[in-house]
C-alpha cells in the first residue's frame, strides 16, 4: 500500500536533519509512494531543503520549545508544511489539512494539534514573522555560507543566491561521436520539445522544461546524455589527444569519462577510477548505454592502486570531493549538511589526492583539477599550496576561459538559467 506523501517527505527530511544525504534517502522513498505522487514527493523534499534555513528560522519563532531528536520526523513535517504555504500553489487550507493528517501516518497523533497550531499561526502572522528574519535566513542560506559568498563574490552574490534557491535547468550533452548538436536540436523540435544551444560547450543543449529522459529522441541509443554545461567543460579543457592514456581519478557517475571518450574516440585508453564500488556501477551503465569502452577500477585517488604505474598517463582528470557549494540547487541538502569547518577538511583531502596522483602523470603531461565549489579555500588556495610543494608542477594556460579568471584557473558561477558553479585549474608536469 502506498504511503502518505507528506509523511514520506517528513521521513526524508528527518534523515537529512540527522546527517544523511538526499541522494541516499530519496530513491527508496520514491518507491514508497504511488507513481502519481512521486513528482510531488520530489518537489516537497527538494523545495523544503532549498528553503530550509529560512523555514527553520520561522519555525523557531513558532515553536514554544525545540523538538527532541527522536521527533525529527515531526520537525521535517512542519518544515514541509511551511514550505507548502510559502512556496507552492497548493491552497493554504489543503496544505494545512494534508500536513496535519500526515501526523497519523507518522504514528504521532500527539503532533496533530501542534501541526495545526503552528501552520495556522503562521498564516495569521506571516508578515510580522517574515519581517524578523535576518539577511542570511531571508536568503535561505546558512549564515557562514551567506557571508562567504558575499565576501568572495560581492558583485555576483545576489545572482549566486538566486541560482542556489532556484530549480536548475535540464541540460543535455549531445554525443558528438554520433551526431551534431544542430541535428539533435532539429530532432527535439520535431518531437515538440523546446530547447536552445548552450554557449560554453559545443555539445550543450538547454531544455525549456525538464522531462523524463525516456521522452528524449535517441536517449536509449546513446545519442544524448544529461549533464550540466559547466561539467561538460572538463573534457574540452583536458583536451585529450589520439593515443593518449587518460585517468579519470574520481569518475563516478561517469559523465566526464564518457564525454572524454565521445570527444576523442582515438584514445589509447581511459581508466575510470572511483573509491566507491557501488557508484562505479553507474559508470558502467553509462558506458554501456553510450557504447563506449573504458577500464573501470576501484581505487582511492589519494593512495592509487599499485597496478597504476608511475608516469603512465598523458592526461589526468581530478574531479575532487568538495563542499558542492557551486551546485547547491541540485544538492540543496548542502545547506543543512555542510559546516564552515568542512572547507579545511576538504582542502586537506584535495591536496592528498593531488599528491597521490601526481607521480602517475608523464613528464609533459597535464592534470585538470576541478571542483564544484565556489570557495577559494578549495580552489585557488589548494592549487597554489600544491604548486608551492611540488617542484615539477606549474600552471598551464587554459585553452578557453569562460567564467571569472582567478590566480590559478577559472571559476564558473551558478547562473539561474545556465551553468552550475565549477572551478578548473590546469597543471603541467615539467
C-alpha positions as CSV (number, residue, x, y, z in Angstrom):
1,X,0.0,0.0,0.0
2,X,1.3,3.5,-0.9
3,X,2.5,5.6,1.9
4,X,1.3,9.2,2.7
5,X,3.4,11.5,0.6
6,X,3.9,14.2,3.2
7,X,4.8,11.7,5.9
8,X,7.3,10.1,3.5
9,X,8.8,13.6,2.8
10,X,9.0,14.2,6.5
11,X,11.0,11.0,6.9
12,X,13.4,12.0,4.2
13,X,13.8,15.4,5.7
14,X,14.4,13.8,9.2
15,X,17.2,11.8,7.7
16,X,18.9,14.9,6.2
17,X,18.5,16.6,9.6
18,X,20.3,13.6,11.1
19,X,23.2,14.0,8.7
20,X,22.3,11.7,5.7
21,X,22.3,13.0,2.1
22,X,19.3,13.4,0.0
23,X,20.8,11.1,-2.6
24,X,20.9,8.3,-0.1
25,X,17.4,8.7,1.1
26,X,15.2,9.8,-1.8
27,X,15.4,6.7,-4.1
28,X,13.9,4.4,-1.5
29,X,11.3,6.9,-0.5
30,X,10.1,7.3,-4.1
31,X,9.3,3.6,-4.1
32,X,7.0,4.0,-1.1
33,X,4.5,6.4,-2.7
34,X,2.2,5.9,-5.6
35,X,3.5,6.7,-9.1
36,X,1.3,9.8,-9.4
37,X,2.7,11.2,-6.2
38,X,6.4,10.8,-7.0
39,X,6.7,14.2,-8.6
40,X,5.1,15.8,-5.5
41,X,7.4,14.0,-3.2
42,X,10.5,15.2,-5.1
43,X,9.1,18.8,-5.1
44,X,8.4,18.7,-1.3
45,X,11.9,17.3,-0.5
46,X,13.9,19.5,-2.8
47,X,11.8,22.6,-2.3
48,X,11.9,22.3,1.5
49,X,15.6,21.8,1.6
50,X,16.3,24.8,-0.7
51,X,14.4,27.0,1.7
52,X,15.4,25.2,4.9
53,X,17.4,27.9,6.6
54,X,14.5,30.4,6.1
55,X,11.9,27.8,7.2
56,X,14.0,26.8,10.3
57,X,14.2,30.4,11.4
58,X,10.4,30.8,11.0
59,X,9.8,27.6,12.9
60,X,12.0,28.7,15.8
61,X,9.6,31.6,16.4
62,X,6.5,29.4,16.1
63,X,7.6,26.6,18.5
64,X,7.4,27.2,22.2
65,X,10.4,24.8,22.7
66,X,12.6,22.8,20.3
67,X,11.5,19.3,19.4
68,X,13.5,16.3,20.6
69,X,15.9,14.4,18.3
70,X,13.5,11.4,18.2
71,X,10.9,13.7,16.7
72,X,12.9,14.9,13.7
73,X,10.1,13.5,11.5
74,X,7.7,15.9,13.1
75,X,10.2,18.7,12.6
76,X,10.5,17.7,8.9
77,X,6.8,17.6,8.5
78,X,6.4,21.1,10.0
79,X,9.1,22.5,7.7
80,X,7.4,20.8,4.7
81,X,4.1,22.4,5.8
82,X,5.6,25.9,5.9
83,X,7.2,25.3,2.5
84,X,3.8,24.4,1.0
85,X,2.3,27.6,2.5
86,X,5.2,29.9,1.4
87,X,6.4,28.5,-1.9
88,X,3.8,26.3,-3.7
89,X,0.5,26.8,-5.4
90,X,-1.2,24.3,-3.1
91,X,-4.2,26.2,-1.5
92,X,-3.5,27.1,2.2
93,X,-6.4,25.0,3.6
94,X,-5.3,21.9,1.6
95,X,-1.7,22.3,2.7
96,X,-2.7,22.6,6.4
97,X,-5.2,19.8,6.2
98,X,-2.8,17.3,4.4
99,X,0.1,18.2,6.7
100,X,-2.0,17.7,9.9
101,X,-3.3,14.4,8.5
102,X,0.2,13.2,7.9
103,X,0.8,13.0,11.7
104,X,-1.4,9.9,11.7
105,X,0.8,8.2,9.1
106,X,3.9,9.1,11.2
107,X,2.1,7.4,14.2
108,X,2.5,10.5,16.3
109,X,-1.1,11.6,16.9
110,X,0.1,14.0,19.7
111,X,1.6,16.1,16.9
112,X,-1.8,16.7,15.2
113,X,-2.7,19.7,17.4
114,X,0.9,21.1,17.2
115,X,1.0,21.0,13.4
116,X,-2.4,22.6,13.2
117,X,-1.5,25.4,15.6
118,X,1.9,26.1,14.1
119,X,0.7,26.3,10.5
120,X,-2.4,28.4,11.3
121,X,-0.4,30.8,13.4
122,X,2.0,31.2,10.5
123,X,-0.9,32.1,8.2
124,X,-2.1,34.7,10.8
125,X,1.2,36.3,11.5
126,X,3.1,35.7,8.2
127,X,4.1,39.3,7.5
128,X,5.4,40.0,11.0
129,X,7.3,36.7,11.2
130,X,9.0,37.2,7.8
131,X,10.0,40.7,8.8
132,X,12.1,39.4,11.7
133,X,14.3,37.2,9.5
134,X,18.0,38.3,9.3
135,X,19.6,38.7,5.8
136,X,21.0,35.2,5.7
137,X,17.8,33.5,6.8
138,X,15.7,35.6,4.4
139,X,18.1,34.5,1.6
140,X,17.6,30.8,2.7
141,X,21.3,30.3,3.3
142,X,23.2,29.3,6.5
143,X,25.0,32.4,7.9
144,X,28.5,31.1,7.3
145,X,27.9,30.4,3.6
146,X,25.9,33.6,3.0
147,X,28.9,35.6,4.4
148,X,31.5,33.6,2.4
149,X,29.6,34.2,-0.8
150,X,29.3,37.9,-0.2
151,X,33.0,38.1,0.9
152,X,34.4,36.3,-2.1
153,X,31.9,37.3,-4.8
154,X,30.4,40.7,-3.6
155,X,29.4,41.8,-7.1
156,X,27.8,38.5,-8.1
157,X,26.4,37.5,-4.7
158,X,22.8,38.3,-5.5
159,X,22.9,36.2,-8.7
160,X,24.6,33.3,-6.9
161,X,22.0,33.3,-4.1
162,X,19.1,33.4,-6.6
163,X,20.7,30.5,-8.5
164,X,21.2,28.4,-5.4
165,X,17.5,28.9,-4.5
166,X,16.2,28.0,-8.0
167,X,15.3,24.8,-9.7
168,X,18.2,24.0,-12.1
169,X,17.6,23.8,-15.9
170,X,17.8,20.4,-17.6
171,X,20.9,20.4,-19.7
172,X,21.9,17.8,-22.3
173,X,25.2,16.7,-23.8
174,X,25.0,15.6,-27.4
175,X,27.2,12.6,-28.2
176,X,29.4,14.3,-30.8
177,X,30.7,10.9,-32.0
178,X,27.2,10.0,-33.1
179,X,25.8,13.3,-34.4
180,X,25.9,17.1,-34.3
181,X,24.2,19.4,-31.9
182,X,22.4,21.1,-34.8
183,X,20.9,17.8,-35.9
184,X,19.8,16.9,-32.4
185,X,18.1,20.3,-31.9
186,X,16.2,19.6,-35.1
187,X,15.2,16.2,-33.6
188,X,13.9,17.9,-30.5
189,X,12.0,20.4,-32.5
190,X,10.4,17.6,-34.5
191,X,9.4,16.0,-31.2
192,X,7.8,19.2,-30.0
193,X,10.4,19.7,-27.3
194,X,11.6,23.3,-26.8
195,X,15.4,23.8,-26.5
196,X,18.3,26.1,-27.1
197,X,22.0,25.7,-27.6
198,X,24.5,26.3,-24.8
199,X,27.2,28.9,-25.0
200,X,30.1,27.3,-23.1
201,X,30.2,23.8,-24.5
202,X,29.7,23.0,-28.2
203,X,27.8,19.9,-27.1
204,X,25.3,21.5,-24.6
205,X,21.6,22.0,-25.1
206,X,19.2,23.5,-22.5
207,X,15.6,22.2,-22.5
208,X,12.8,24.7,-22.0
209,X,11.3,22.4,-19.4
210,X,12.5,19.2,-17.7
211,X,11.1,15.9,-18.8
212,X,11.7,12.2,-18.4
213,X,14.8,11.0,-20.3
214,X,12.6,8.3,-21.9
215,X,11.0,11.1,-23.9
216,X,14.3,12.3,-25.4
217,X,14.9,11.2,-29.0
218,X,17.6,8.5,-29.1
219,X,18.4,8.6,-25.4
220,X,18.3,4.8,-25.1
221,X,20.6,4.5,-28.1
222,X,23.2,6.8,-26.7
223,X,22.7,9.9,-28.8
224,X,22.4,12.2,-25.8
225,X,23.1,12.3,-22.0
226,X,22.1,14.6,-19.2
227,X,25.0,16.8,-17.9
228,X,25.4,20.3,-16.8
229,X,27.1,22.6,-19.2
230,X,29.9,23.6,-16.8
231,X,30.7,19.9,-16.2
232,X,31.0,19.5,-20.0
233,X,33.8,21.9,-20.0
234,X,36.1,19.3,-18.3
235,X,36.5,17.2,-21.5
236,X,37.2,20.3,-23.5
237,X,39.8,21.7,-21.1
238,X,41.5,18.3,-20.7
239,X,41.9,18.2,-24.5
240,X,43.0,14.6,-24.7
241,X,44.6,13.7,-28.0
242,X,44.6,10.5,-30.1
243,X,46.6,7.7,-28.5
244,X,46.6,9.4,-25.0
245,X,46.2,7.3,-21.9
246,X,43.8,9.1,-19.6
247,X,42.9,8.6,-15.9
248,X,39.6,10.0,-14.6
249,X,40.5,9.6,-10.9
250,X,37.1,10.4,-9.3
251,X,35.0,9.2,-12.1
252,X,31.5,8.3,-10.7
253,X,28.9,8.6,-12.1
254,X,30.8,8.7,-15.3
255,X,29.6,11.8,-17.2
256,X,33.0,13.3,-17.7
257,X,34.6,10.0,-18.6
258,X,32.0,9.4,-21.3
259,X,32.3,12.9,-22.7
260,X,36.1,12.5,-23.0
261,X,35.6,9.3,-25.0
262,X,32.9,10.9,-27.1
263,X,35.2,13.9,-27.9
264,X,38.3,11.8,-28.7
265,X,37.4,8.3,-30.0
266,X,41.0,7.6,-30.8
267,X,42.2,7.5,-27.1
268,X,44.8,4.9,-26.3
269,X,42.9,4.0,-23.0
270,X,40.7,5.7,-20.5
271,X,40.8,4.4,-16.9
272,X,37.7,5.4,-14.9
273,X,38.5,5.0,-11.2
274,X,36.4,5.7,-8.1
275,X,36.8,4.8,-4.4
276,X,33.1,3.7,-4.2
277,X,32.4,0.4,-6.0
278,X,28.6,0.9,-5.8
279,X,28.9,4.3,-7.6
280,X,31.1,2.6,-10.3
281,X,28.1,0.6,-11.3
282,X,26.7,3.9,-12.6
283,X,29.8,4.5,-14.7
284,X,29.5,1.0,-16.2
285,X,25.8,1.6,-17.0
286,X,26.6,4.9,-18.8
287,X,29.4,3.4,-20.8
288,X,27.2,0.6,-21.9
289,X,24.3,2.9,-22.9
290,X,26.7,5.1,-24.9
291,X,28.5,2.1,-26.4
292,X,31.9,3.3,-25.1
293,X,34.9,1.3,-23.7
294,X,36.9,2.1,-20.6
295,X,38.8,0.3,-17.9
296,X,36.8,0.6,-14.6
297,X,38.8,0.4,-11.4
298,X,38.1,0.7,-7.7
299,X,40.7,2.8,-6.1
300,X,41.5,5.7,-3.7
301,X,43.0,8.7,-5.6
302,X,45.0,9.7,-2.6
303,X,46.6,6.2,-2.5
304,X,46.3,4.9,-6.1
305,X,46.3,1.1,-6.5
306,X,49.6,-0.5,-7.4
307,X,48.5,-1.5,-10.9
308,X,48.6,2.1,-12.0
309,X,52.3,2.6,-12.9
310,X,54.2,5.7,-12.3
311,X,54.4,8.2,-15.2
312,X,51.9,6.1,-17.2
313,X,49.2,8.7,-18.0
314,X,49.2,11.6,-20.5
315,X,46.2,13.3,-19.0
316,X,44.6,13.0,-15.5
317,X,41.2,14.5,-14.5
318,X,40.7,15.1,-10.8
319,X,37.0,16.0,-10.1
320,X,37.8,16.3,-6.4
321,X,35.4,15.8,-3.5
322,X,34.3,19.2,-2.2
323,X,31.7,21.2,-0.4
324,X,29.4,21.3,-3.5
325,X,28.8,24.9,-2.8
326,X,28.6,25.6,-6.6
327,X,25.8,23.0,-7.2
328,X,23.5,23.7,-4.2
329,X,20.5,24.0,-6.4
330,X,21.0,20.3,-7.4
331,X,22.0,19.3,-3.9
332,X,20.0,21.5,-1.6
333,X,20.8,19.3,1.4
334,X,24.3,21.0,1.4
335,X,22.6,23.9,3.2
336,X,22.0,21.7,6.2
337,X,24.9,19.2,5.9
338,X,27.9,21.4,5.4
339,X,29.7,23.4,8.1
340,X,32.3,26.2,7.8
341,X,35.0,23.9,9.2
342,X,34.4,21.3,6.5
343,X,36.2,23.5,4.0
344,X,39.6,23.0,5.6
345,X,38.9,19.2,5.8
346,X,38.1,19.1,2.1
347,X,41.2,21.1,1.3
348,X,43.3,18.5,3.1
349,X,41.7,15.7,1.2
350,X,42.1,17.5,-2.1
351,X,45.8,18.1,-1.5
352,X,46.3,14.4,-0.6
353,X,44.6,13.4,-3.9
354,X,46.8,15.7,-6.0
355,X,49.9,14.4,-4.2
356,X,48.8,10.8,-4.7
357,X,48.1,11.2,-8.4
358,X,51.0,13.4,-9.5
359,X,53.5,10.6,-9.8
360,X,51.2,8.8,-12.3
361,X,51.5,11.7,-14.7
362,X,54.1,11.5,-17.5
363,X,56.6,14.4,-17.9
364,X,54.9,16.9,-20.1
365,X,51.5,15.5,-19.2
366,X,48.6,17.6,-17.9
367,X,46.3,17.3,-14.9
368,X,43.0,19.1,-14.8
369,X,41.8,19.9,-11.2
370,X,38.1,20.5,-10.9
371,X,35.7,21.1,-8.0
372,X,32.0,22.1,-7.9
373,X,32.8,24.7,-5.2
374,X,32.7,28.5,-5.2
375,X,35.0,28.8,-2.2
376,X,38.7,29.8,-2.6
377,X,39.8,27.5,0.2
378,X,39.0,24.5,-2.0
379,X,40.1,26.1,-5.3
380,X,42.9,28.6,-5.8
381,X,44.3,28.1,-2.3
382,X,44.6,24.4,-2.8
383,X,46.3,24.7,-6.2
384,X,48.7,27.3,-5.0
385,X,49.7,25.2,-2.0
386,X,50.2,22.2,-4.2
387,X,52.4,24.2,-6.6
388,X,54.5,25.5,-3.8
389,X,55.2,22.0,-2.6
390,X,55.7,20.4,-6.0
391,X,58.9,21.4,-7.9
392,X,57.9,19.9,-11.3
393,X,54.3,21.3,-11.3
394,X,53.3,24.5,-12.9
395,X,50.1,26.2,-14.2
396,X,49.2,25.7,-17.8
397,X,47.1,28.2,-19.8
398,X,43.5,27.1,-20.2
399,X,42.6,26.6,-23.8
400,X,39.4,28.6,-23.2
401,X,38.4,30.6,-20.1
402,X,34.7,31.2,-19.5
403,X,33.7,32.5,-16.1
404,X,35.9,34.5,-13.9
405,X,39.7,34.2,-14.1
406,X,41.5,33.5,-10.8
407,X,45.1,33.3,-9.9
408,X,45.0,29.6,-10.5
409,X,42.4,28.9,-13.1
410,X,38.8,29.9,-13.9
411,X,35.6,29.9,-11.8
412,X,32.2,29.5,-13.3
413,X,29.5,30.9,-11.2
414,X,26.0,29.4,-10.9
415,X,23.6,31.0,-13.4
416,X,19.8,30.8,-12.7
417,X,19.2,29.9,-16.3
418,X,22.6,28.5,-17.2
419,X,25.6,26.5,-15.9
420,X,26.5,25.4,-12.4
421,X,29.4,26.8,-10.4
422,X,32.6,24.9,-11.1
423,X,36.3,25.7,-10.7
424,X,39.0,24.5,-13.1
425,X,42.8,24.6,-13.0
426,X,45.2,23.0,-15.5
427,X,48.6,21.8,-14.3
428,X,51.5,20.6,-16.3
429,X,54.5,18.4,-15.4
430,X,58.0,19.5,-16.3
